[in-house]
Amino acid sequence: MDLNERPVIPEPVPTITEPPRAGEAHILSQQGTPLTDRAALEAPTMVSVKDLNLFYGRKQALHGINLEVGKNTVMALIGPSGCGKSTLLRCINRMNDLIDNVRIDGHVRVGQSDIYAPDVDVIGLRMRMGMVFQKSNPFPKSIYENVAYGLRVQGVKNRAVLDEAVERSLISAGLWDEVKDRLNESGLGLSGGQQQRLCIARALAVKPEVLLMDEPCSALDPLATSRIEELIFELKRDFTIVIVTHNMQQAARVSDFTAFFWMGKLIEVGLTEKLFTNPRERMTEDYISGRFG
Amino acid sequence: MRVDRRWGDAAVTVLARGALFLVFGLALVLGLTLLLRACPMLGSLERSTLLGSAWAPAQGSFGLRTFLAGSLAVTVLALGLSVPLCLLSALYLSEHASRRLRERVQPVLDVAAGVPSVVFGLFGVMFVVPGVAALGRLLGVPTTGYSLLAGGLVLALMAAPFTLSVALDVLLAVPMGLRETALAMGATRWETAWHVVLREARGGLLVAVVMGFARAFGETLAVMMVVGNVAVLPTSLFGPAYPLSALLANTYGEMMSIPRMEGALMSAALLLFLATGAVSCAATLVLRRMRRLG
């Protein structure tokens, strides 16, 4: 197919891949804990997006998105650049509030709270969420202070509490052994992959309800990437994760569910294995097989 | 064709290198001239005379301490007044103001930074000096208004657009991702500004302040118009001061008529030259050290 030619695409309708019949079990990944369809599907909802529309000025960037993320599952958001996946991610902790001229309607619930309710405390909401960005961006502070920052912002001063959180988070992020003897050195002295794990530790320190990851591996080499992927798989035990990725193998490796976006619309969402092996929509199939995007 | 282009390339290299040498050469010639002309003074008089505070050229006393103190006092006062205001304004513009406001303010700053100093001086004579005089009456301090305070205020006003403009550029260069990370962790805008943006930008901001210092230290006309120019050690905000630069501008005409005056003034110029240079060097060193520590 000519790459410049737009594929002929039917009017997209968001669909949910059919739930499996009872007794049907799939192993989702070669590594880590296998998760059955049932377990994943029955997980209590942690993030729920309902009829979400988002406009940048007059341009509509998200069209009527409906999506649910279960507790302790990993949801991957995939799709071509500019399809709205990062925008959606940033709706979940209201980072889009920082951009001028953004208008949002619809509902996003995290846990029990509607985070777009008029009386919601945005600062408090963000404290409950962790976010990891595409580019690793340690603060110009020591390794210790980087990880402790979220707690310090929350007013924690007790040294023992901070010490415990720093150690626990660095262990979770698989960085402890590499940095335990130089916690007071600058976070900027670490390698790229270490910096990104530091950023993950920083996000984990506050025990977030949801961990949002915006292409966390796109600036890393394959080795560092695979470490982070293993990490994501382990973190699922304690956290709910939403990850935006350009790398479809990565989505297939780390996630329980995958949502495919195209031009601001959610085309299809379902169990990752199903979506990659037997997608419902023609567009999804074209995208995952590399025919466009 | 090929050969022509190679020659062209070589010619540009020679030209560019020549330009560099010219610029550096001129600065070097300037410094050497000052040194050479100051030498008779430095040699023929005991150092104590030059470093003393008595200024009576007719009697052969050329103490520069008063003037150095005047320069420092006016400069430090001006920076003390303008730097906190400039940093706060720059932070507001970079962290809080809308893009629209920022884009409207920036050209105004550039225009303000380019206003000739004599205009600031006139403004000072018309408004700041009477203001200081009125304040003095209010506080019961006898003053003409031509004072250290007036000089500091005018200089602060003059330095502000430049310092603010540089500081704003420095703050805007802080990566957006750092701010977003802090905000995503639940920091407020101002917490983000204090904890993260200022910390990341501290080296650049130091440079902004030092550039402001160097400019303020050497500024002549505006200060000279309002500062009183009486050769006494500045002891009160409401009393007069006499900066080095003003001394040079006021007395270079008498250079030929009084013996050894030339050497004294050249020494003053050399002092001015070295002081600004030393401050810039110190800032560069501190900046390098900071970079290493990260």
Interface residues (C-beta under 8 A of the other chain):
Chain A: N93 M95 L98 D100 I123 G124 L125 R126 M127 R128 M129 G130 M131 F133 K135 N137 F139 P140 K141 Y149 G150 V153 Q154 S186 L188 G189 C199 R202 A203 V206 L212
Chain B: S98 R99 P175 G177 L178 E180 T181 A182 L183 A184 M185 G186 A187 T188 E191 H195 V196 R199 E200 L293 G294
